[in-house]
Amino acid sequence: MSSVRRRTWGSIIPGLTLVAGTLFAASASTARGTDLREEGRTKITELIAAEQRRTRHERAGYQRLRHQVETISRQAGRRDARVKQAQARADALAVRSGFTPLRGFAVRVTLDDAPQRDYGREVSPDDLVVHQTDVQAVVNALWAGGAAGMQIMDQRVISTSAVRCVGNTLILQGVVYSPPFTITAVGDPRRLRAALDGSPEISIYKRYVREYGLGYSVRTADRVALPGYTGNVTMKHATVP
């Protein structure tokens, strides 16, 4: 029996060697001396970086055009009283709408993913990261607490700003941010903190903070300067409630 098995393997081994050699050659030809997995990751990283550069470039172009439009509008206001009146109303609304810088007392909330460690099989990866709904819960609570203005990371947001999360990254006006996420709101610190403490959604998040170590901190700042909103506004019409 042993001699038969030796003869069988003797006939199979050359064939296996040929197949393995062909696969190695094909892999080398495809990779061209590089790591296929690393190349794939590099291309994705380069694509994200390129899109972020393009977004920053387009935002800078938009801001230049917006500045030109404002300059032309003000020049026209010097010649036409109706344009001047409309510009004055727009300037007054810009303060409340978030299009001008804002200073004042503020509350700063920071959300972060749980530290990396072995939590056991019963814990889902979704339990260990900050989700879009968590950021939205903080934003909604701060607006409800009377925030006069708000900033997420380094960008001013307004009431129509959309919070988007992909995986554990935050996308805001075309810019991708990784945790920790910081939300800053200017207003009465006592009212803002009370709104955070009274939010049912945030109370759920706090349970995960206690169980898995998700990050959650609230700090009061004496003087904070928020930039004016620089994003685009696509609203077609609105009604004052």
MILOGU-966835 format. One line per 2 residues: number of its first residue (from 1); for each residue x, z, y of N, C-alpha, C. Coordinates in Angstrom, 3 decimals, decimal comma. Layout:
BEGIN
NUM	X:Z:Y:X:Z:Y:X:Z:Y ~ ...
# end
This chain:
BEGIN
1	0,837:0,000:-1,201:0,000:0,000:0,000:0,867:0,000:1,244 ~ 1,968:0,791:1,219:2,815:0,877:2,391:3,489:-0,438:2,696
3	3,891:-1,218:1,607:4,528:-2,514:1,850:3,566:-3,497:2,464 ~ 2,275:-3,442:2,061:1,272:-4,341:2,654:1,099:-4,042:4,126
5	1,024:-2,724:4,524:0,851:-2,345:5,927:2,048:-2,775:6,748 ~ 3,290:-2,669:6,150:4,476:-3,105:6,883:4,436:-4,594:7,133
7	3,982:-5,381:6,113:3,932:-6,827:6,306:2,884:-7,193:7,344 ~ 1,746:-6,452:7,371:0,692:-6,739:8,347:1,181:-6,492:9,765
9	1,800:-5,325:9,985:2,332:-5,042:11,323:3,445:-5,998:11,708 ~ 4,200:-6,438:10,725:5,264:-7,386:11,022:4,737:-8,691:11,554
11	3,535:-9,094:11,103:2,959:-10,341:11,605:2,230:-10,143:12,919 ~ 1,765:-8,910:13,207:1,005:-8,656:14,437:1,917:-8,426:15,630
13	3,039:-7,716:15,414:3,904:-7,322:16,531:4,378:-8,499:17,374 ~ 4,819:-9,621:16,772:5,237:-10,743:17,632:4,102:-11,237:18,527
15	2,868:-11,251:17,990:1,748:-11,697:18,808:1,476:-10,758:19,963 ~ 1,526:-9,433:19,689:1,326:-8,466:20,756:2,407:-8,576:21,824
17	3,638:-8,804:21,387:4,740:-8,950:22,335:4,505:-10,139:23,258 ~ 4,026:-11,236:22,695:3,759:-12,435:23,481:2,666:-12,177:24,512
19	1,570:-11,516:24,082:0,468:-11,222:25,004:0,920:-10,292:26,119 ~ 1,670:-9,236:25,762:2,152:-8,296:26,772:3,063:-8,980:27,774
21	3,933:-9,849:27,278:4,824:-10,564:28,182:4,050:-11,447:29,137 ~ 3,000:-12,102:28,633:2,177:-12,952:29,501:1,499:-12,141:30,597
23	0,962:-10,951:30,230:0,290:-10,099:31,206:1,265:-9,604:32,269 ~ 2,466:-9,193:31,833:3,467:-8,734:32,802:3,850:-9,848:33,769
25	3,984:-11,044:33,245:4,352:-12,178:34,087:3,259:-12,497:35,090 ~ 1,995:-12,437:34,620:0,880:-12,706:35,527:0,794:-11,655:36,617
27	0,983:-10,377:36,244:0,941:-9,304:37,228:2,053:-9,438:38,251 ~ 3,249:-9,783:37,788:4,383:-9,959:38,707:4,141:-11,118:39,648
29	3,546:-12,202:39,110:3,273:-13,357:39,955:2,239:-13,040:41,016 ~ 1,220:-12,243:40,649:0,164:-11,893:41,600:0,665:-10,908:42,644
31	1,403:-9,905:42,174:1,875:-8,876:43,090:3,024:-9,356:43,950 ~ 3,831:-10,309:43,407:5,000:-10,827:44,127:5,927:-9,702:44,550
33	6,158:-8,811:43,617:7,119:-7,748:43,872:6,561:-6,554:44,600 ~ 5,232:-6,471:44,773:4,637:-5,344:45,480:3,688:-4,602:44,558
35	3,298:-3,411:44,983:2,335:-2,598:44,246:0,935:-3,086:44,590 ~ 0,200:-3,550:43,582:-1,123:-4,109:43,852:-2,056:-3,083:44,466
37	-2,051:-1,851:43,976:-2,936:-0,837:44,521:-2,556:-0,508:45,963 ~ -1,272:-0,328:46,207:-0,829:-0,012:47,555:-1,152:-1,137:48,512
39	-1,031:-2,391:48,055:-1,317:-3,526:48,924:-2,779:-3,517:49,330 ~ -3,680:-3,194:48,377:-5,096:-3,148:48,695:-5,402:-2,088:49,732
41	-4,796:-0,886:49,561:-5,021:0,179:50,529:-4,470:-0,196:51,892 ~ -3,298:-0,858:51,897:-2,687:-1,241:53,162:-3,567:-2,228:53,902
43	-4,132:-3,191:53,186:-4,974:-4,177:53,841:-6,205:-3,524:54,463 ~ -6,823:-2,566:53,769:-7,991:-1,885:54,313:-7,606:-1,090:55,554
45	-6,471:-0,376:55,488:-6,013:0,397:56,639:-5,725:-0,509:57,829 ~ -5,070:-1,636:57,563:-4,767:-2,579:58,644:-6,043:-3,166:59,231
47	-7,034:-3,420:58,379:-8,293:-3,967:58,867:-8,998:-2,971:59,785 ~ -9,036:-1,695:59,383:-9,658:-0,672:60,217:-8,928:-0,539:61,542
49	-7,600:-0,511:61,486:-6,817:-0,387:62,721:-7,040:-1,581:63,639 ~ -7,114:-2,775:63,069:-7,342:-3,972:63,871:-8,713:-3,943:64,543
51	-9,733:-3,483:63,798:-11,081:-3,401:64,369:-11,134:-2,364:65,483 ~ -10,419:-1,260:65,314:-10,399:-0,252:66,362:-9,702:-0,775:67,611
53	-8,615:-1,527:67,435:-7,938:-2,120:68,596:-8,860:-3,114:69,302 ~ -9,587:-3,903:68,508:-10,498:-4,875:69,100:-11,619:-4,172:69,864
55	-12,122:-3,074:69,303:-13,179:-2,320:69,970:-12,693:-1,734:71,282 ~ -11,480:-1,152:71,271:-10,931:-0,597:72,516:-10,743:-1,684:73,559
57	-10,280:-2,860:73,117:-10,079:-3,971:74,049:-11,403:-4,422:74,652 ~ -12,434:-4,532:73,821:-13,743:-4,964:74,324:-14,361:-3,913:75,240
59	-14,165:-2,623:74,914:-14,679:-1,575:75,793:-13,993:-1,623:77,149 ~ -12,674:-1,861:77,149:-11,959:-1,966:78,423:-12,470:-3,157:79,226
61	-12,735:-4,286:78,549:-13,282:-5,447:79,232:-14,663:-5,181:79,792 ~ -15,481:-4,467:79,011:-16,831:-4,119:79,474:-16,766:-3,234:80,707
63	-15,866:-2,273:80,723:-15,755:-1,382:81,867:-15,290:-2,128:83,111 ~ -14,386:-3,109:82,939:-13,955:-3,901:84,094:-15,125:-4,701:84,659
65	-15,901:-5,332:83,767:-17,059:-6,105:84,227:-18,092:-5,205:84,893 ~ -18,292:-4,046:84,313:-19,261:-3,118:84,896:-18,830:-2,686:86,281
67	-17,530:-2,437:86,463:-17,012:-2,064:87,776:-17,207:-3,213:88,768 ~ -17,002:-4,444:88,327:-17,209:-5,596:89,207:-18,670:-5,715:89,631
69	-19,579:-5,503:88,675:-21,008:-5,575:88,996:-21,379:-4,500:90,014 ~ -20,878:-3,279:89,824:-21,179:-2,192:90,756:-20,623:-2,506:92,146
71	-19,416:-3,075:92,198:-18,823:-3,423:93,486:-19,654:-4,487:94,206 ~ -20,073:-5,508:93,467:-20,887:-6,570:94,062:-22,236:-6,021:94,523
73	-22,816:-5,114:93,725:-24,107:-4,534:94,092:-24,000:-3,723:95,383 ~ -22,930:-2,969:95,527:-22,765:-2,158:96,733:-22,476:-3,045:97,945
75	-21,746:-4,115:97,732:-21,518:-5,047:98,838:-22,830:-5,694:99,288 ~ -23,681:-6,021:98,308:-24,983:-6,594:98,657:-25,852:-5,566:99,367
77	-25,683:-4,277:99,020:-26,471:-3,233:99,664:-26,170:-3,091:101,140 ~ -24,986:-3,468:101,554:-24,656:-3,406:102,976:-25,414:-4,455:103,778
79	-25,834:-5,515:103,110:-26,537:-6,599:103,798:-28,054:-6,535:103,610 ~ -28,510:-5,874:102,556:-29,934:-5,840:102,245:-30,366:-4,391:102,060
81	-31,324:-3,952:102,886:-31,777:-2,562:102,830:-32,437:-2,238:101,508 ~ -33,147:-3,200:100,899:-33,822:-2,948:99,624:-32,819:-2,698:98,513
83	-31,742:-3,466:98,515:-30,692:-3,254:97,513:-30,040:-1,895:97,717 ~ -29,849:-1,518:98,976:-29,239:-0,220:99,269:-30,113:0,921:98,775
85	-31,438:0,817:98,970:-32,350:1,850:98,494:-32,345:1,932:96,968 ~ -32,351:0,764:96,315:-32,318:0,744:94,849:-31,018:1,347:94,332
87	-29,919:1,077:95,023:-28,628:1,633:94,616:-28,619:3,149:94,772 ~ -29,245:3,650:95,822:-29,318:5,094:96,033:-30,130:5,762:94,926
89	-31,244:5,134:94,524:-32,036:5,696:93,425:-31,245:5,671:92,117 ~ -30,492:4,576:91,898:-29,678:4,479:90,684:-28,588:5,546:90,673
91	-27,988:5,819:91,818:-26,946:6,846:91,889:-27,519:8,222:91,563 ~ -28,738:8,487:92,033:-29,358:9,776:91,756:-29,689:9,918:90,272
93	-30,149:8,846:89,661:-30,488:8,883:88,241:-29,236:8,925:87,367 ~ -28,129:8,369:87,863:-26,897:8,318:87,076:-26,399:9,706:86,727
95	-26,610:10,665:87,635:-26,141:12,034:87,384:-26,891:12,627:86,206 ~ -28,215:12,492:86,206:-29,019:13,059:85,120:-28,897:12,258:83,830
97	-28,543:10,976:83,938:-28,465:10,121:82,758:-27,122:10,197:82,054 ~ -26,130:10,808:82,682:-24,831:10,965:82,041:-23,803:9,917:82,399
99	-24,045:9,140:83,444:-23,118:8,066:83,806:-22,078:8,501:84,831 ~ -22,086:9,758:85,203:-21,088:10,293:86,125:-20,407:11,496:85,476
101	-19,187:11,820:85,890:-18,499:12,994:85,328:-19,286:14,267:85,609 ~ -19,084:15,269:84,759:-19,820:16,530:84,860:-18,872:17,684:84,590
103	-18,980:18,726:85,418:-18,166:19,928:85,243:-19,064:21,161:85,142 ~ -18,593:22,152:84,419:-19,351:23,388:84,349:-19,000:24,226:83,143
105	-19,714:25,329:82,982:-19,555:26,162:81,792:-20,047:25,392:80,572 ~ -19,428:25,655:79,435:-19,751:24,849:78,261:-19,603:25,666:76,987
107	-20,206:25,128:75,937:-20,045:25,639:74,583:-19,464:24,533:73,731 ~ -18,447:24,865:72,957:-17,773:23,867:72,112:-17,942:24,256:70,645
109	-18,514:23,329:69,866:-18,765:23,546:68,440:-17,835:22,650:67,636 ~ -17,198:23,201:66,626:-16,296:22,443:65,766:-16,774:22,519:64,322
111	-16,913:21,351:63,701:-17,303:21,245:62,292:-16,151:20,639:61,512 ~ -15,908:21,154:60,305:-14,788:20,647:59,516:-15,129:20,678:58,031
113	-14,447:19,811:57,260:-14,625:19,789:55,810:-14,051:21,058:55,186 ~ -14,480:21,334:53,971:-13,965:22,490:53,244:-12,523:22,220:52,804
115	-11,713:23,254:52,659:-10,330:23,054:52,188:-10,312:22,514:50,772 ~ -9,271:21,769:50,453:-9,151:21,159:49,132:-8,632:22,183:48,128
117	-9,467:22,492:47,153:-9,077:23,368:46,049:-10,048:23,124:44,890 ~ -9,805:23,753:43,780:-10,641:23,567:42,600:-11,888:24,444:42,710
119	-13,051:23,807:42,893:-14,308:24,532:43,018:-15,096:24,572:41,708 ~ -14,621:23,856:40,696:-15,348:23,802:39,445:-16,252:22,585:39,367
121	-16,710:22,304:38,162:-17,490:21,095:37,945:-18,875:21,150:38,578 ~ -19,394:22,345:38,800:-20,762:22,448:39,301:-20,867:22,101:40,779
123	-19,752:21,934:41,489:-19,758:21,637:42,917:-19,614:20,132:43,115 ~ -20,524:19,553:43,889:-20,474:18,131:44,203:-19,558:17,890:45,398
125	-18,840:16,770:45,426:-18,011:16,465:46,606:-18,818:16,420:47,903 ~ -20,107:16,077:47,802:-20,948:16,038:48,989:-21,145:17,422:49,596
127	-20,949:18,462:48,801:-21,115:19,829:49,301:-19,928:20,266:50,154 ~ -18,853:19,506:50,133:-17,601:19,963:50,735:-17,229:19,211:52,006
129	-18,093:18,315:52,469:-17,772:17,521:53,658:-18,881:17,665:54,694 ~ -18,527:17,376:55,951:-19,492:17,379:57,049:-20,264:16,062:57,007
131	-21,583:16,156:57,077:-22,426:14,971:57,005:-22,983:14,617:58,381 ~ -23,520:13,407:58,455:-24,142:12,931:59,683:-25,249:13,879:60,141
133	-26,040:14,372:59,201:-27,134:15,277:59,546:-26,618:16,592:60,139 ~ -25,422:17,022:59,734:-24,849:18,248:60,286:-24,477:18,056:61,754
135	-23,836:16,918:62,056:-23,485:16,626:63,450:-24,750:16,472:64,289 ~ -25,737:15,775:63,748:-26,984:15,580:64,473:-27,691:16,907:64,726
137	-27,624:17,827:63,764:-28,266:19,134:63,936:-27,663:19,877:65,122 ~ -26,336:19,828:65,247:-25,676:20,493:66,375:-26,049:19,813:67,685
139	-26,009:18,483:67,706:-26,346:17,731:68,924:-27,784:18,030:69,349 ~ -28,717:17,988:68,409:-30,126:18,231:68,740:-30,342:19,653:69,248
141	-29,668:20,618:68,628:-29,819:22,006:69,060:-29,283:22,201:70,478 ~ -28,158:21,567:70,787:-27,580:21,715:72,125:-28,460:21,055:73,185
143	-29,035:19,892:72,859:-29,976:19,279:73,809:-31,174:20,198:74,007 ~ -31,697:20,743:72,897:-32,850:21,644:72,992:-32,513:22,907:73,780
145	-31,242:23,309:73,774:-30,805:24,488:74,515:-30,558:24,228:75,979 ~ -30,908:23,035:76,446:-30,797:22,741:77,872:-29,461:22,180:78,308
147	-28,726:21,533:77,414:-27,430:20,948:77,794:-27,615:19,924:78,907 ~ -26,807:20,053:79,954:-26,847:19,092:81,055:-26,030:17,858:80,744
149	-25,102:17,971:79,831:-24,262:16,846:79,429:-23,544:17,201:78,147 ~ -23,136:16,173:77,400:-22,526:16,426:76,101:-21,429:15,410:75,819
151	-20,463:15,856:75,058:-19,351:15,007:74,639:-19,075:15,256:73,162 ~ -18,930:14,173:72,381:-18,520:14,267:70,986:-17,102:13,710:70,889
153	-16,199:14,505:70,371:-14,778:14,171:70,362:-14,344:13,889:71,800 ~ -13,864:12,684:72,112:-13,414:12,404:73,477:-14,363:11,471:74,233
155	-15,606:11,328:73,741:-16,541:10,404:74,366:-17,798:11,115:74,848 ~ -18,216:10,792:76,048:-19,480:11,289:76,578:-20,623:10,600:75,846
157	-21,653:11,354:75,518:-22,827:10,790:74,870:-24,044:11,073:75,727 ~ -25,082:10,244:75,559:-26,327:10,419:76,279:-27,458:10,573:75,259
159	-28,675:10,678:75,754:-29,791:10,975:74,857:-30,049:9,873:73,848 ~ -29,624:8,639:74,138:-29,849:7,525:73,212:-28,641:7,213:72,344
161	-27,575:7,999:72,446:-26,376:7,741:71,640:-26,670:7,997:70,166 ~ -26,147:7,128:69,314:-26,370:7,237:67,873:-25,149:7,848:67,205
163	-25,408:8,824:66,334:-24,349:9,445:65,544:-24,359:8,820:64,166 ~ -23,245:8,222:63,766:-23,145:7,558:62,466:-21,959:8,127:61,701
165	-22,173:8,360:60,412:-21,091:8,827:59,544:-20,975:7,898:58,344 ~ -19,751:7,547:57,996:-19,457:6,786:56,780:-18,474:7,620:55,977
167	-18,932:8,103:54,806:-18,096:9,033:54,069:-17,948:10,306:54,880 ~ -16,718:10,743:55,090:-16,498:11,927:55,918:-15,883:11,552:57,267
169	-16,146:10,319:57,731:-15,672:9,887:59,043:-16,863:9,667:59,967 ~ -16,627:9,852:61,246:-17,656:9,696:62,269:-17,380:8,422:63,050
171	-18,417:7,607:63,243:-18,302:6,376:64,023:-19,134:6,542:65,278 ~ -18,481:6,449:66,435:-19,155:6,617:67,713:-18,708:5,518:68,651
173	-19,654:4,651:69,005:-19,390:3,544:69,921:-18,195:2,708:69,452 ~ -18,154:2,462:68,141:-17,139:1,591:67,577:-15,811:2,257:67,264
175	-15,665:3,545:67,549:-14,417:4,266:67,296:-14,631:5,194:66,099 ~ -13,666:5,216:65,176:-13,760:6,026:63,967:-12,971:7,325:64,155
177	-13,607:8,447:63,824:-12,966:9,755:63,939:-12,997:10,455:62,582 ~ -11,941:11,199:62,304:-11,868:12,020:61,103:-12,095:13,476:61,482
179	-12,582:14,294:60,539:-12,785:15,714:60,850:-11,468:16,410:61,127 ~ -11,510:17,504:61,907:-12,682:18,217:62,406:-13,365:17,496:63,572
181	-14,707:17,653:63,646:-15,511:17,049:64,693:-15,829:18,105:65,744 ~ -15,643:17,740:67,013:-15,868:18,671:68,114:-16,986:18,152:69,007
183	-17,977:19,003:69,267:-19,084:18,674:70,155:-19,059:19,663:71,311 ~ -18,987:19,158:72,545:-18,915:20,002:73,729:-20,144:19,760:74,591
185	-20,825:20,828:74,985:-22,031:20,717:75,804:-21,891:21,594:77,039 ~ -22,173:21,016:78,211:-22,165:21,760:79,466:-23,565:22,307:79,716
187	-23,648:23,590:80,046:-24,933:24,228:80,294:-24,776:25,734:80,288 ~ -25,899:26,420:80,215:-25,894:27,877:80,151:-25,426:28,306:78,760
189	-24,264:28,931:78,643:-23,745:29,287:77,317:-24,698:30,138:76,494 ~ -25,423:31,054:77,120:-26,338:31,913:76,363:-27,477:31,099:75,754
191	-28,047:30,188:76,524:-29,126:29,358:75,995:-28,616:28,420:74,903 ~ -27,437:27,869:75,100:-26,870:26,948:74,109:-26,591:27,669:72,797
193	-26,001:28,857:72,882:-25,715:29,629:71,665:-27,005:30,056:70,965 ~ -28,011:30,429:71,748:-29,280:30,831:71,153:-29,925:29,658:70,425
195	-29,810:28,462:70,988:-30,371:27,276:70,332:-29,645:26,977:69,030 ~ -28,340:27,159:69,011:-27,578:26,954:67,776:-27,979:27,972:66,714
197	-28,113:29,231:67,128:-28,472:30,287:66,177:-29,895:30,111:65,648 ~ -30,778:29,508:66,434:-32,160:29,356:66,024:-32,467:28,067:65,291
199	-31,467:27,216:65,076:-31,694:25,936:64,408:-31,786:26,124:62,894 ~ -32,889:25,720:62,258:-32,994:25,814:60,795:-31,964:24,942:60,075
201	-31,684:23,771:60,647:-30,720:22,866:60,009:-29,313:23,460:60,028 ~ -28,951:24,093:61,136:-27,627:24,700:61,217:-27,534:25,917:60,301
203	-28,636:26,625:60,117:-28,617:27,769:59,206:-28,340:27,317:57,780 ~ -28,841:26,140:57,398:-28,530:25,594:56,074:-27,039:25,261:55,977
205	-26,509:24,649:57,031:-25,083:24,329:57,045:-24,244:25,601:56,909 ~ -24,687:26,677:57,548:-23,926:27,927:57,495:-23,861:28,490:56,078
207	-24,872:28,217:55,253:-24,819:28,668:53,858:-23,648:28,016:53,142 ~ -23,419:26,722:53,412:-22,284:26,026:52,806:-20,967:26,523:53,400
209	-20,999:26,955:54,643:-19,813:27,550:55,252:-19,416:28,805:54,475 ~ -20,401:29,636:54,143:-20,116:30,878:53,419:-19,718:30,617:51,974
211	-20,359:29,634:51,333:-20,137:29,417:49,905:-18,887:28,591:49,621 ~ -18,625:27,570:50,445:-17,545:26,630:50,122:-16,444:26,563:51,183
213	-16,625:27,250:52,295:-15,571:27,270:53,296:-15,595:26,127:54,278 ~ -16,740:25,460:54,435:-16,847:24,450:55,486:-16,541:25,079:56,842
215	-15,980:24,286:57,744:-15,595:24,819:59,043:-16,746:24,836:60,027 ~ -16,904:25,959:60,736:-17,916:26,075:61,786:-17,450:27,127:62,777
217	-17,219:26,697:64,019:-16,813:27,642:65,051:-17,520:27,280:66,356 ~ -17,854:28,311:67,123:-18,521:28,141:68,422:-17,716:28,927:69,449
219	-17,286:28,241:70,501:-16,504:28,895:71,551:-17,107:28,573:72,912 ~ -16,990:29,506:73,830:-17,456:29,310:75,199:-16,268:28,982:76,085
221	-16,426:27,955:76,923:-15,368:27,544:77,850:-15,852:27,748:79,279 ~ -14,982:28,312:80,120:-15,386:28,610:81,502:-15,604:27,341:82,320
223	-14,637:26,438:82,288:-14,758:25,216:83,080:-14,365:24,031:82,214 ~ -15,288:23,097:82,072:-15,047:21,899:81,272:-15,395:20,680:82,108
225	-14,606:19,628:81,993:-14,868:18,369:82,703:-15,214:17,294:81,682 ~ -16,440:16,808:81,723:-16,864:15,719:80,844:-16,772:14,404:81,596
227	-16,259:13,356:80,950:-16,215:12,046:81,615:-17,609:11,440:81,677 ~ -17,770:10,424:82,509:-19,032:9,700:82,550:-19,181:8,815:81,322
229	-20,421:8,546:80,958:-20,695:7,674:79,807:-20,258:6,253:80,147 ~ -19,515:5,623:79,247:-18,992:4,272:79,490:-19,510:3,248:78,491
231	-20,375:3,665:77,575:-20,893:2,729:76,586:-21,958:1,818:77,166 ~ -22,406:0,905:76,327:-23,455:-0,026:76,743:-24,824:0,619:76,555
233	-25,776:0,171:77,332:-27,154:0,663:77,235:-28,050:-0,529:76,937 ~ -28,716:-0,484:75,797:-29,554:-1,616:75,366:-31,032:-1,344:75,553
235	-31,386:-0,240:76,190:-32,781:0,093:76,389:-33,452:-0,966:77,269 ~ -34,631:-1,432:76,840:-35,370:-2,447:77,576:-36,385:-1,837:78,536
237	-36,988:-0,732:78,140:-37,924:-0,060:79,019:-38,052:1,395:78,580 ~ -38,511:2,225:79,501:-38,669:3,636:79,202:-39,790:4,194:80,066
239	-40,379:5,270:79,595:-41,451:5,943:80,333:-41,071:7,393:80,536 ~ -41,217:7,882:81,744:-40,898:9,270:82,033:-42,018:10,144:81,498
241	-41,744:11,134:80,620:-42,818:11,957:80,054:-43,410:12,895:81,093
# end
